Amino acid sequence: MYLDSKPVLHAVCNGTKFNAAWFIKEGETAQNIFSLFFRGWISIFGAPHRVTVDKQTNFASADFSVLLLAECAIVDSIAVDAHWSQGIVERHHEPLRRTYLRVRQEYDCLGEDNCLAIAVRAVNVTTGPEGLIPSLLVFGTIPRLALRPESAQEDSRESNVSRLSAALIARGEYERSVAEYRVKTAQSSRIPEFPREEDVIEVGAPLLVRRESAYEYGGPFVCAQIDGNQVEVFIPNMRGPARKQAFSIHNVKRYRSSPALQENLILAATTDDPWGEAKEKELQDLIQRGTLAPAEHVPSGATVLGSRFVNTQKTDGRMKSRFIVQGFRDPEGKATAVNAPTLSRYMLRVIFSITAIHGLELAYRDYSQAYLQSAWQLDREVYIRLKDDVQSRLRKGGFLVAALDPCAFYFGERESFSGGVGVVVDDILVFGQARAFQAEACVAAGLEHKGISKPPFTFNGIRMHQTQNELLTDQDAYIDRCFEAGIPSVETFEDFRSMRGKLMYLATGTRPEIQFAVAKLSQVTEESYCADHAKKLLGTAKYVNAFRVKLRYPRLDPKTLRLRVFADASYASNDDYTSQVGFVVFLGDASENVHYMHSQSVKAKQVAHSVMSAELLALVLAYDFAEAVANELKRCGFDVPIILGTDSKQIFDAIASSSILQEKRQMIRLLLLREGLQMRRISEIIHVPGIQNIADALTKQRDCGLWRRVLEYGKLADVFTARVFLFD
């Protein structure tokens, strides 16, 4: 076991449950461990008849066995990945650890060795999980323990007060650990799954073995020997003859080959299962495409992955089952490239804005089992055979990849722009004129799909409605699913984390006004979690459920388009004294109408040494993203100027004048903004009053009427006190 990240040699007597523990060095030799065990146990109590040890290098060495054999003690090594064979010692690890940490927390001045000794003594003089007092069985009496630390105040040594106080705390902590252990043991008892009655484990039989490091059964391997609860199997060796390896009998099971994979798969979709028809259709499609094929023999050493169905009911009432495999257990999965095209939320809003400005048509297409219609060349032998994929076909069909998001494609650029598509795995969002729809239809002609749908429809969790003058988006259906039975209570950190994830999904979608609240709650860890955090989370959830909004994308004047960007920062406002930075980007015209494009409220990843440094960092981050959006809009035929807004008078004056800042990083960021103005990438920089800066609500907890007006009416007033720009 480990205490304070240091290894500990822990010994427990099988009969009396008497404990002993000592700190050892990392990588200690077998001789030194034996010397420590000899001084602390054998020289006091005598040599035990048998010593059961973990299968570690120092314990399993011949030196350790020979040294103990000289004391007439036999060494027994447990099987591989069968730690419960050391059940007595394992059960005493956690109580000893908790007792030690409590003593260490209260009386750190005693030192780690003394704290460990006090913890071991508390375990030995207290009734254990088995109802035994180890000291009573070993010495015939229980050592006396002062009832109160005050009784030792007259002693000549002042340290006795701390020592006895620590002993009492340790004993109380151990008694609580024993009580909790007994309750858990009574509530649940682990019954090994294998071997089952139909599993006959015999010499020569093919077996699958379970390894904890890989979390699955591997094999098959040939059974070599059975010795009680241990089973030895032959492990192939590439450099020589096969070697024997011992496993617990509960970690092996009989291997059986499947003569007909299709029949076994389809068998899972029974008529009694309400999802049976959907499961059968999914499996039949997989088999017809050649994805699943019979495997009469599993290669030696192959990883056997588990699988299951994920059942969902579509908004139109259709029942759909998806057959998934536990790819995270694939040992080669980390070295395998995975292509999962998912359109980002900000690029989705760019598409909404372009569609609304041009008055383009919007549609949605869902491809059937898109990944199985792929043509990626595989680097290793697998059982899935793939064909041509959707993204490759889009590129071949004349679509150009967007720079801001590789899952967005345009059909034509600048003057020839006529539309595009956004890809989310097997779902396609199509927008544009008739030419773009015809090009996408040619791509879809060679693939199986479920047709094309016109608004209203749900894409990537967002419901879309299109009228003649505007495009509306909302996530009301998701909110209803989350809170259909009311706002759930938050009792544990798991409940807190689950609801926090749901609110984060809404904040990055159609509810940007709650981004700061969710960002602050995202900084809460299991160690720092308290009831106040749950109260704030429930307040945000109640607000979202009560105040329903639709993001509006009205028609804008293409001739007066401009990107309105606002940034703000809150210096050293987080619990760890880091700064919170936030910005928001809108696309608007000469009127107050705006399209919400993107916003962020995040902890600053760079150190800010002052309020001005934090504000300047937020403004540069906002400008960086705004310029990327402006380049995408330019590819779609819009030359859009950028207007940066800040409520920091220091930054505005520094940009407008030739001020020189002392800190180098601040000066570099300031020069970046000045260069943007000089090269006309930034049209103008405006100073906005703090109450009129909509980004202020992304760094501070406050009610913001500006966000409410944007969400309800799609309007944002153009207010500023000063501005700086270049003119010809």
C-alpha positions in Angstrom: 0.0 0.0 0.0 1.0 3.7 -0.3 0.7 6.5 2.2 1.5 10.0 1.2 2.8 8.6 -2.1 5.3 6.4 -0.2 5.3 2.6 -0.2 4.4 0.8 3.0 5.2 -2.8 4.0 1.9 -4.0 5.7 1.8 -7.3 7.5 -1.3 -8.9 9.1 -1.5 -12.1 11.1 -4.0 -14.5 9.7 -5.2 -15.8 13.1 -5.1 -12.8 15.4 -5.4 -10.0 12.8 -2.5 -8.2 14.5 -1.1 -5.4 12.2 2.4 -4.1 11.6 3.5 -1.5 9.1 6.7 0.2 8.1 7.6 2.8 5.5 10.1 1.5 2.9 11.9 3.1 0.0 10.7 2.8 -3.6 12.3 -0.1 -5.4 13.6 -1.6 -2.1 15.6 -4.9 -2.5 14.4 -8.2 -1.2 17.2 -8.4 1.3 16.3 -5.0 2.9 12.6 -5.9 3.0 13.4 -9.2 4.8 15.7 -7.3 7.2 12.9 -4.9 8.1 10.4 -7.8 8.5 12.8 -9.7 10.6 13.4 -6.8 13.0 9.8 -5.7 13.2 8.1 -9.1 13.3 10.2 -12.3 13.5 12.5 -11.0 16.3 9.5 -10.2 18.4 6.8 -12.8 17.6 8.8 -15.5 15.9 8.7 -16.7 12.3 5.3 -17.5 10.8 4.6 -20.9 9.2 3.6 -19.4 5.8 3.9 -15.9 4.4 1.5 -14.9 1.5 2.8 -12.0 -0.6 1.8 -10.1 -3.7 3.3 -11.1 -7.0 5.9 -8.3 -7.0 9.5 -8.5 -8.1 11.0 -8.2 -4.7 8.6 -10.6 -3.1 8.7 -13.1 -5.9 12.5 -13.2 -6.0 14.5 -16.2 -5.0 16.4 -14.3 -2.4 13.3 -13.4 -0.4 12.1 -17.0 -0.5 15.5 -18.4 0.6 15.8 -15.9 3.5 12.4 -16.8 4.8 13.0 -20.5 4.3 16.0 -20.2 6.5 13.6 -19.1 9.3 11.4 -22.2 8.4 8.7 -20.0 6.7 7.2 -20.9 3.3 6.4 -18.1 0.8 3.1 -18.3 -1.1 2.7 -16.0 -4.1 -0.9 -15.1 -5.2 -2.1 -15.6 -8.7 -1.8 -12.8 -11.3 -4.5 -10.1 -11.0 -6.1 -11.8 -8.0 -5.6 -9.3 -5.2 -8.6 -10.6 -3.3 -6.4 -13.6 -2.5 -4.7 -11.2 -0.1 -8.2 -10.5 1.4 -7.1 -10.1 5.0 -4.3 -7.6 4.2 -6.4 -5.8 1.5 -9.3 -5.3 4.0 -7.0 -3.7 6.5 -5.4 -1.3 4.0 -8.2 1.2 3.9 -8.9 1.4 7.7 -5.2 1.9 8.3 -4.9 4.5 5.6 -7.9 6.5 6.9 -6.6 6.3 10.5 -3.1 7.4 9.4 -4.4 10.4 7.3 -6.6 11.6 10.2 -3.6 11.5 12.6 -1.4 13.1 10.0 -3.9 15.9 9.4 -4.4 16.7 13.1 -0.8 16.2 14.3 1.6 16.7 11.4 4.4 17.7 13.8 4.8 14.1 15.0 6.3 13.0 11.7 5.2 10.3 9.3 6.8 7.3 11.1 5.2 8.3 14.5 1.8 8.9 12.9 2.0 5.4 11.2 3.0 3.8 14.6 0.0 5.5 16.3 -2.3 4.4 13.6 -1.1 0.8 13.8 -1.5 0.8 17.6 -5.1 2.1 17.2 -5.9 -0.7 14.8 -4.4 -3.3 17.2 -6.2 -2.2 20.4 -9.6 -1.7 18.8 -12.3 -4.2 17.9 -11.8 -5.0 14.2 -14.2 -6.1 11.4 -14.2 -9.7 12.6 -15.1 -8.7 16.2 -11.6 -9.4 17.5 -9.1 -7.3 19.5 -5.7 -8.2 18.1 -3.7 -7.1 21.2 -5.9 -9.1 23.5 -5.2 -12.3 21.5 -1.5 -11.6 21.2 -0.6 -10.3 24.6 -3.6 -11.4 26.7 -4.5 -7.9 27.7 -5.4 -4.5 26.2 -2.8 -1.8 26.7 -4.0 1.0 28.9 -5.1 4.2 27.1 -5.8 7.5 28.9 -9.4 8.5 28.7 -8.6 12.2 28.2 -5.4 13.9 27.0 -5.7 16.3 30.0 -4.8 13.4 32.4 -1.2 13.5 31.0 -0.7 17.2 31.5 1.2 16.6 34.8 3.7 14.3 33.0 7.2 15.5 32.6 7.0 15.4 28.9 4.7 17.9 27.2 4.6 15.8 24.1 2.4 13.2 25.8 -0.6 15.5 25.4 -0.3 15.5 21.6 0.6 11.8 21.5 -2.5 10.7 23.5 -4.8 13.1 21.6 -3.6 11.6 18.4 -4.1 8.1 19.7 -7.7 8.8 20.7 -8.4 10.4 17.3 -6.8 7.4 15.6 -8.9 4.9 17.6 -12.1 6.8 16.9 -11.4 7.0 13.2 -10.7 3.3 13.0 -13.9 2.5 14.9 -15.8 4.5 12.2 -14.0 2.6 9.5 -14.9 -0.7 11.0 -18.6 0.2 11.3 -18.7 1.4 7.6 -17.0 -1.8 6.5 -19.5 -4.0 8.3 -22.4 -2.1 6.8 -20.9 -2.4 3.2 -20.2 -6.1 3.7 -23.7 -6.8 4.9 -25.3 -4.8 2.0 -23.3 -6.5 -0.8 -21.1 -9.6 -1.1 -19.2 -10.2 -4.3 -19.9 -13.6 -5.9 -17.4 -14.5 -8.7 -19.1 -14.8 -12.1 -16.8 -17.5 -13.2 -16.5 -20.4 -13.3 -20.1 -21.2 -13.9 -21.7 -24.6 -13.6 -21.5 -25.2 -17.3 -17.8 -24.2 -17.4 -15.7 -27.3 -17.0 -12.1 -26.2 -16.3 -9.8 -29.1 -17.1 -6.2 -29.7 -18.3 -6.0 -29.1 -22.1 -9.2 -27.1 -22.3 -9.1 -23.7 -24.2 -9.6 -20.8 -21.7 -10.1 -17.1 -21.7 -8.2 -15.2 -19.0 -9.0 -11.8 -17.6 -6.3 -9.1 -17.1 -7.0 -6.0 -15.0 -4.7 -3.9 -17.2 -6.8 -4.5 -20.3 -10.2 -4.8 -18.6 -11.3 -7.7 -20.8 -10.8 -11.4 -21.4 -8.0 -12.5 -23.7 -7.1 -15.7 -25.3 -7.8 -18.5 -25.8 -5.0 -20.2 -23.9 -4.5 -23.9 -23.2 -5.0 -25.0 -19.6 -1.7 -26.5 -18.2 -2.5 -27.3 -14.6 -5.2 -26.8 -11.9 -4.0 -26.3 -8.3 -7.0 -25.5 -6.0 -8.1 -22.0 -6.8 -5.3 -21.3 -9.2 -5.2 -22.3 -12.9 -2.0 -22.3 -14.9 -2.2 -21.6 -18.7 0.4 -21.7 -21.5 1.3 -18.1 -22.6 2.8 -18.0 -26.1 6.4 -16.6 -26.3 7.7 -15.2 -29.5 11.3 -15.7 -28.4 11.2 -19.3 -27.1 8.9 -21.9 -25.7 5.6 -21.1 -24.1 5.7 -20.1 -20.5 3.2 -20.9 -17.7 1.3 -18.2 -15.9 -1.0 -18.7 -12.9 -4.4 -17.1 -12.6 -7.2 -17.2 -10.1 -9.9 -19.6 -11.1 -12.4 -16.7 -10.9 -10.4 -14.9 -13.6 -10.8 -17.6 -16.3 -13.7 -19.0 -18.2 -14.2 -21.7 -20.8 -13.7 -20.6 -24.5 -16.5 -21.6 -26.9 -16.3 -20.9 -30.6 -19.4 -19.6 -32.4 -20.4 -21.6 -35.5 -22.9 -19.1 -36.8 -22.3 -15.5 -35.9 -25.3 -14.1 -37.7 -27.7 -16.4 -35.9 -26.2 -15.5 -32.5 -26.5 -11.8 -33.3 -30.0 -11.9 -34.6 -31.0 -14.1 -31.6 -30.5 -11.1 -29.3 -33.4 -9.3 -31.0 -36.2 -11.3 -29.6 -39.9 -10.7 -30.2 -40.5 -10.0 -26.5 -38.1 -7.0 -26.7 -40.0 -3.8 -27.7 -36.8 -2.8 -29.4 -36.5 -6.2 -31.1 -37.5 -5.0 -34.6 -35.1 -2.0 -34.5 -32.2 -4.2 -33.2 -32.8 -6.8 -35.9 -32.8 -4.1 -38.7 -29.5 -2.7 -37.4 -27.9 -6.1 -37.3 -29.2 -7.2 -40.7 -27.8 -3.9 -42.2 -24.4 -4.6 -40.7 -24.3 -8.1 -42.0 -25.5 -7.2 -45.5 -22.8 -4.5 -45.7 -20.1 -7.1 -44.7 -19.3 -5.4 -41.5 -19.9 -8.5 -39.4 -18.6 -11.8 -40.6 -18.4 -15.2 -38.9 -15.1 -15.9 -37.0 -14.7 -19.6 -36.4 -11.4 -19.2 -34.6 -10.1 -16.3 -32.5 -6.4 -15.8 -33.1 -4.1 -16.4 -30.1 -3.7 -13.2 -28.1 -6.6 -11.4 -29.8 -8.5 -8.9 -27.8 -12.2 -9.9 -27.3 -14.3 -6.7 -27.1 -17.7 -6.4 -25.6 -20.7 -4.9 -27.4 -24.2 -3.7 -26.7 -27.2 -1.7 -28.2 -28.0 1.9 -27.7 -31.7 2.5 -28.1 -33.2 5.9 -28.9 -36.6 7.2 -29.9 -36.6 9.9 -32.6 -38.8 13.0 -32.4 -41.1 11.5 -35.0 -41.7 8.4 -32.9 -39.4 6.0 -34.7 -37.4 3.6 -32.6 -33.7 3.2 -33.5 -31.1 0.9 -32.2 -27.4 1.3 -32.7 -24.9 -1.6 -32.3 -21.7 -0.4 -30.6 -18.5 -2.1 -29.7 -16.3 -1.1 -26.7 -13.5 0.4 -28.7 -12.0 2.1 -25.7 -10.8 -1.4 -24.6 -8.8 -1.8 -27.9 -5.1 -1.9 -26.9 -4.2 -0.3 -30.3 -7.0 2.3 -30.1 -4.7 5.1 -28.9 -2.5 4.7 -32.0 -5.4 4.6 -34.4 -6.7 7.8 -36.1 -10.4 8.3 -35.6 -12.4 10.5 -37.9 -15.6 11.8 -36.3 -16.8 14.9 -38.2 -18.7 17.1 -35.8 -19.7 20.6 -36.8 -18.8 23.2 -34.1 -21.6 25.3 -32.6 -20.0 28.6 -33.7 -19.8 27.4 -37.3 -23.4 26.3 -37.2 -24.4 29.8 -36.2 -22.3 31.2 -39.1 -24.3 29.0 -41.4 -27.5 30.3 -39.8 -26.4 33.8 -40.3 -25.4 33.3 -44.0 -28.7 31.6 -44.7 -30.7 34.4 -43.1 -28.8 37.2 -44.9 -29.0 35.6 -48.4 -32.5 34.3 -47.8 -31.3 30.8 -48.7 -33.1 27.5 -48.5 -32.2 25.2 -45.5 -32.6 21.4 -45.4 -31.4 18.4 -43.5 -30.3 14.9 -44.6 -29.6 11.9 -42.4 -27.4 9.1 -43.8 -27.9 5.5 -42.8 -24.8 4.0 -41.1 -22.5 6.6 -42.7 -19.3 5.1 -41.2 -20.0 1.8 -43.0 -20.1 3.6 -46.3 -16.4 4.7 -46.0 -13.3 4.1 -48.0 -10.5 4.8 -45.5 -7.4 2.5 -45.9 -6.8 0.6 -42.7 -3.4 0.4 -41.1 -4.1 -2.9 -39.3 -6.2 -6.0 -39.8 -9.7 -5.5 -38.4 -13.0 -7.2 -38.9 -14.9 -4.2 -40.4 -14.7 -3.5 -44.1 -15.4 0.1 -45.1 -16.4 1.9 -48.3 -16.4 5.5 -49.6 -17.4 8.1 -46.9 -19.5 11.2 -47.1 -16.7 13.8 -46.6 -14.6 12.3 -49.4 -17.6 12.4 -51.8 -18.3 16.1 -50.9 -14.7 17.1 -51.8 -14.9 15.1 -55.0 -18.2 16.8 -55.8 -16.7 20.3 -55.9 -17.3 21.3 -52.2 -14.5 23.3 -50.5 -13.5 22.8 -46.9 -14.0 25.8 -44.6 -11.0 27.2 -42.8 -12.7 27.7 -39.4 -14.2 24.2 -39.2 -13.2 21.2 -41.3 -16.7 19.8 -41.0 -18.2 22.7 -43.0 -18.0 22.8 -46.9 -18.8 25.6 -49.4 -20.0 25.2 -52.9 -18.2 28.0 -54.7 -16.4 31.1 -53.2 -16.9 34.8 -53.2 -18.9 35.8 -56.3 -19.6 32.2 -57.2 -20.7 31.2 -53.7 -24.1 29.4 -53.9 -24.3 27.5 -50.6 -22.7 24.7 -48.6 -23.2 21.9 -46.0 -22.3 21.2 -42.4 -21.5 17.6 -41.3 -22.2 16.1 -37.9 -21.1 12.4 -38.1 -24.0 11.0 -40.3 -26.2 14.1 -40.4 -25.9 16.8 -43.1 -27.2 20.4 -42.9 -27.6 21.8 -46.4 -28.0 25.5 -47.1 -27.9 27.6 -50.3 -29.4 28.0 -53.7 -30.6 25.3 -56.2 -27.0 24.7 -57.5 -25.7 23.8 -54.0 -28.7 21.5 -53.4 -28.2 19.8 -56.8 -24.5 19.2 -56.0 -25.3 17.7 -52.6 -28.0 15.5 -54.2 -25.3 14.1 -56.6 -23.1 13.3 -53.6 -26.0 11.6 -51.8 -27.1 9.6 -54.8 -24.3 7.0 -54.3 -25.1 6.5 -50.6 -28.0 5.2 -48.6 -29.9 7.9 -46.7 -33.3 8.7 -45.3 -34.2 11.5 -47.7 -34.1 15.3 -47.1 -36.2 17.2 -44.7 -37.3 20.9 -44.7 -37.7 23.1 -41.6 -38.9 22.6 -38.9 -36.4 19.9 -38.0 -33.9 19.1 -35.2 -30.2 19.1 -36.1 -27.4 18.5 -33.6 -29.9 18.9 -30.7 -31.1 22.3 -32.0 -34.7 22.8 -33.3 -34.8 25.0 -36.4 -37.8 27.0 -37.7 -37.5 29.1 -40.9 -39.9 31.9 -41.9 -39.8 34.3 -44.8 -38.0 37.0 -42.7 -36.0 35.1 -40.1 -34.5 31.8 -38.8 -35.4 30.7 -35.3 -33.5 28.1 -33.2 -34.1 26.7 -29.7 -33.4 23.8 -27.4 -36.8 23.6 -25.7 -37.1 19.9 -26.4 -33.9 19.2 -24.6 -34.9 21.3 -21.6 -38.2 19.4 -21.4 -36.4 16.1 -21.4 -34.0 17.2 -18.6 -36.7 18.8 -16.4 -39.9 17.2 -17.4 -40.4 15.9 -13.9 -39.3 19.2 -12.3 -35.8 20.3 -11.3 -34.1 17.3 -9.8 -32.4 17.5 -6.4 -28.7 17.7 -6.1 -27.5 15.4 -3.2 -24.1 14.3 -4.3 -21.2 15.6 -6.5 -22.3 13.1 -9.2 -25.7 14.7 -9.3 -24.0 18.1 -9.4 -21.7 17.1 -12.3 -24.5 15.6 -14.3 -26.7 18.7 -14.1 -23.7 20.9 -14.8 -23.0 19.0 -18.0 -26.6 19.5 -19.1 -26.4 23.3 -18.5 -23.0 23.5 -20.3 -24.7 21.9 -23.4 -27.3 24.6 -23.3 -24.9 27.4 -22.7 -22.8 26.4 -25.8 -26.0 26.1 -27.9 -28.8 28.6 -27.5 -28.4 30.0 -24.0 -25.2 32.1 -24.0 -26.4 34.3 -21.1 -25.7 31.4 -18.6 -22.2 30.9 -19.8 -20.5 32.7 -16.8 -22.5 30.8 -14.2 -21.7 27.5 -15.8 -18.1 28.4 -16.3 -17.7 29.2 -12.6 -19.4 26.0 -11.6 -17.1 24.1 -13.9 -14.2 25.1 -11.7 -15.7 23.1 -8.8 -14.0 19.9 -8.0 -15.1 17.0 -5.8 -12.8 18.2 -3.0 -14.1 21.8 -3.1 -17.8 20.9 -3.6 -20.2 22.3 -1.0 -23.9 23.0 -0.6 -23.5 26.6 -1.9 -22.5 25.2 -5.3 -25.5 23.0 -5.5 -27.7 26.0 -4.6 -26.2 28.1 -7.4 -26.6 25.3 -9.9 -30.3 24.7 -9.0 -30.9 28.5 -9.4 -29.4 28.5 -12.9 -31.5 25.4 -13.8 -34.7 27.0 -12.6 -34.0 30.1 -14.6 -33.3 28.1 -17.8 -36.5 26.1 -17.3 -38.7 29.2 -16.6 -37.2 31.6 -19.1 -37.5 30.0 -22.6 -36.0 31.8 -25.6 -35.4 31.4 -29.3 -32.2 32.6 -30.9 -33.3 34.8 -33.8 -31.5 35.3 -37.1 -33.4 38.1 -39.0 -32.7 39.3 -42.5 -29.8 41.8 -42.5 -28.7 44.4 -45.0 -25.8 42.8 -46.9 -24.4 46.3 -47.8 -24.0 47.5 -44.1 -22.8 44.3 -42.4 -20.3 44.5 -39.6 -18.9 42.3 -36.9 -19.6 43.8 -33.5 -17.2 42.3 -30.9 -17.2 43.0 -27.2 -14.6 41.8 -24.6 -14.3 42.0 -20.8 -12.2 40.5 -18.0 -12.5 40.1 -14.3 -9.0 40.3 -12.7 -8.1 37.6 -10.1 -11.8 36.8 -9.4 -11.6 33.0 -9.4 -11.0 31.0 -6.2 -7.5 30.2 -7.4 -6.9 33.9 -8.0 -6.8 33.5 -11.8 -8.7 35.9 -14.1 -11.9 35.2 -15.9 -12.0 36.5 -19.5 -15.0 36.6 -21.9 -16.0 37.9 -25.3 -18.9 37.8 -27.6 -19.2 38.2 -31.4 -22.3 39.5 -33.2 -23.0 40.0 -36.9 -25.1 43.1 -37.4 -26.0 45.8 -39.9 -26.6 49.6 -39.7 -29.8 48.9 -37.6 -29.9 47.3 -34.1 -30.5 43.8 -35.6 -27.8 41.3 -34.8 -26.9 37.6 -35.3 -25.3 35.9 -32.3 -22.2 34.2 -33.6 -20.1 33.0 -30.7 -19.2 33.8 -27.1 -16.7 32.5 -24.5 -16.3 32.7 -20.7 -13.2 30.9 -19.6 -10.4 31.0 -17.1 -7.4 32.9 -18.4 -4.7 30.4 -19.4 -2.0 33.1 -19.2 -1.0 35.0 -16.1 -2.4 38.5 -15.8 -0.5 40.8 -13.5 -3.0 43.6 -13.6 -6.5 44.6 -14.5 -5.3 46.1 -17.7 -3.4 42.9 -18.6 -6.5 40.8 -18.2 -8.7 43.2 -20.2 -6.1 43.4 -23.0 -5.8 39.6 -23.1 -9.6 39.3 -23.5 -9.7 41.9 -26.3 -6.9 40.1 -28.2 -8.7 36.7 -27.9 -11.9 38.4 -29.2 -10.1 40.0 -32.1 -8.4 36.7 -33.0 -11.8 34.8 -33.3 -13.5 37.7 -35.0 -10.9 37.8 -37.8 -11.4 34.1 -38.4 -15.2 34.6 -38.7 -14.6 37.6 -41.1 -12.4 35.4 -43.3 -15.1 32.8 -43.5 -17.7 35.4 -44.4 -15.4 36.8 -47.1 -15.4 33.3 -48.7 -19.2 33.5 -48.7 -19.2 36.9 -50.5 -19.3 39.3 -47.6 -16.5 41.8 -46.9 -17.4 42.5 -43.2 -15.5 45.1 -41.1 -14.6 44.4 -37.5 -15.6 46.7 -34.6 -14.0 46.0 -31.3 -15.6 47.2 -28.1 -14.0 47.5 -24.6 -15.0 49.2 -21.3 -11.4 49.7 -20.3 -10.5 53.4 -20.7 -6.8 52.6 -20.2 -6.7 50.2 -23.2 -8.7 52.6 -25.4 -6.4 55.5 -24.6 -3.2 53.3 -25.1 -4.4 52.2 -28.6 -5.5 55.7 -29.6 -2.2 57.3 -28.5 1.4 56.2 -28.8 1.7 55.0 -25.3 4.4 52.5 -24.4 3.7 49.8 -21.8 6.3 48.5 -19.4 5.3 44.8 -19.6 6.5 43.1 -22.8 3.5 40.8 -23.3 1.1 43.7 -22.9 3.1 45.8 -25.4 3.0 42.9 -27.9 -0.8 42.6 -27.6 -1.2 46.3 -27.9 0.9 46.4 -31.1 -1.2 43.6 -32.5 -4.3 45.8 -32.1 -2.6 48.8 -33.5 -1.4 46.8 -36.5 -4.9 45.5 -37.1 -6.2 49.1 -37.2 -3.3 50.2 -39.5 -3.9 47.3 -42.0 -7.7 47.9 -41.9 -8.4 44.5 -40.5 -10.0 46.3 -37.6 -12.5 49.0 -38.8 -12.7 50.8 -35.5 -12.2 50.4 -31.7 -14.9 51.8 -29.5 -15.1 52.6 -25.7 -18.3 51.3 -24.2 -19.7 52.1 -20.8 -19.4 49.2 -18.4 -23.2 48.8 -18.1 -23.6 48.8 -21.9 -20.8 46.1 -22.4 -22.7 42.9 -23.0 -19.5 40.9 -22.4 -19.5 42.1 -18.8 -22.1 39.5 -18.0 -19.6 36.8 -19.2 -17.1 37.6 -16.4 -19.3 38.7 -13.5 -22.5 37.3 -12.0 -25.2 39.9 -12.7 -28.5 40.3 -14.4 -28.0 41.6 -17.9 -30.9 43.2 -19.8 -28.8 43.4 -22.9 -28.7 39.6 -23.3 -32.4 39.4 -22.7 -33.1 41.9 -25.5 -30.7 40.0 -27.8 -32.4 36.6 -27.1 -36.0 37.8 -27.2 -35.8 40.4 -30.1 -32.4 39.9 -31.8 -31.5 43.5 -31.2 -28.5 45.2 -29.6 -28.2 49.0 -29.2 -25.1 50.7 -30.7 -23.8 52.7 -27.7 -20.3 54.1 -27.2 -18.6 57.1 -25.6 -15.6 57.3 -27.9 -14.1 55.6 -30.9 -10.8 55.4 -32.8 -10.4 54.6 -36.5 -8.3 55.4 -39.6 -9.7 57.2 -42.6 -8.3 57.9 -46.1 
